[in-house]
Amino acid sequence: MALIKSISGIRGTIGGQAGEALTPLDVVKFAAAFGTWVLQTTNNNNIVVGRDARISGDMVNKLVCATLQGLGINVIDLGLSTTPTVEMAVPDYAAGGGIILTASHNPKQWNALKLLNQKGEFISDVEGKLVLELAQEEAFNFAQVTELGNYTIDDTYFQKHIDAILALPLVDVQAIKAKDFSVAIDCVNSTGGIALPMLLEALGVNKVEKLFCEPDGNFPHNPEPLPENLRDISRLIEKGKFDLGIVVDPDVDRLALINEDGSMFGEEYTLVAVADYVLKNQVGNTVSNLSSTRALRDVTEKAGGSYYAAAVGEVNVVNMMKAENAIIGGEGNGGIIYPELHYGRDALVGIALFLTHLAKSDMSMTQLRASYPNYYISKNKIELTPGIDVDNVLTQIQERYAKQPINTIDGVKIEFDKEWVHLRKSNTEPIIRIYAESESNATAEHLANKIIADIKEVISAKA
């Protein structure tokens, strides 16, 4: 069993002992802490709630909504929803905040409370710490019986979300419709199974093969949209009947694409391709996190814009996008952030922009992918034991490579011309992540293994 308390919310496995997993007691405590924080900081007693389709979602939703009502907060419950849909609904409702009940790409035994501010964006580090302090102190003041909050259901927001996407100037429904695309989709039996067919129909895509689109939370495979988890849709597409495949995670904030031959477009290249399309229509800046591919920088600079790297984490990317007035940004895990719609990772707007790009490019998926700089990322991790001083390890690695350009805003990123290695502590697991990128897979692996050997040497020296 696991319970992870972080600045962005609380995440854990269902069942077990209170304080050691995401039990009903823990759900109530953290919902009460967030509701209290919203009341104290916004003087607004409205909160929007939505959830993905995982099995525990209904139970957790009832606990959260009732707890917020107990604080005197009015709850607007979107029911089965997506993370980006809830993000858009919060400011539309002029609410004080939002809660998304989803453990994102984690397996079905996990769930989480993701916390949004009144702008519909993830709360900051400082704000998250305040929520955790309130939970620790159990500093809650529940409402009297005559002051309980109201509960309202609004199941119209998928359509509102889609209508907002269709209204974007860079989404060209006629261009998409004219291509008569044949598409296979995998929605891992979560809320993408509702939203994606609605979006594709609105975009004029009529040939849609649905895999795992029943929103019952019974994930048919590991829900993280990585190549090793997408064999079913890949095998289907490689038969040659589809122009592309579209895959989302359970809360629909990550987008993976599959080529017409069943090969992977590459999760790192989802953002690259969409950014390329946006940059063809508007010169501007882009942002991704330190662990994302250099290809976005290449595409941005070729278009006359400037690229900026943020610390890992959506809130960090969003903050830098605002600071640098970026017109598009995101993360290399297939997360697209398009500010003209809202500041949050959104697979639905990513799909609309990508399909427009593909239609206007007059290329196949493999041809489009081949048009971008080709980099390979080697993703590795080292399990941590309690006695390891991770900060000291990262400092010593930094000292070993002091002659190279180094970025320390989030762990240690070392650059070697067009190659790089990024080391950082995970916020959700007891590990050090080691990502390396190069123009060849072998070189990326070699670079990662060299740094891993250095880390093990540092750890051994301290043992």
Buried (B, 14 or more C-beta within 10 A) or exposed (E): EBBBBBBBBBBBBBEBEEEEBBBEEBBBBBBBBBBBBBBEBBEBBBBBBBBBBBBBBBBBBEBBBBBBBBBBBBBBBBBBBBBBBBBBBBBBBEBBBBBBBBBBBBBBBBBBBBBBBBBBBBBBEEBBEBBBEBBEEEEBEBBEEEEBBEBEEBEEBBEBBBEBBEEBEBBBBEBBBEBEBBBBBBBBBBBBBBBBBBBBEBBBBEEBBBBBBBBEBBBEBBBBBBEEBBEBBBEBBBEEEBBBBBBBBBBBBBBBBBBBBBBBBBBBBBBBBBBBBBBBBEEBBBBBBBBBBBBBBBBBEEBEBBBBBBBBBBBBBBBBBBEBEBBBBBBBBBBBBBBBBBBBBBBBBBBBBBBBBBBBBEBBBBEBBEEBBEBBBBBBEBEBEEEBEBEEBBBBBBEBBEEBEBBEEBBBBBBBEEBBBBBBBEEBEEBBBBBBBBBEEEBBBBBBBEBBEBBEEBBEEEE
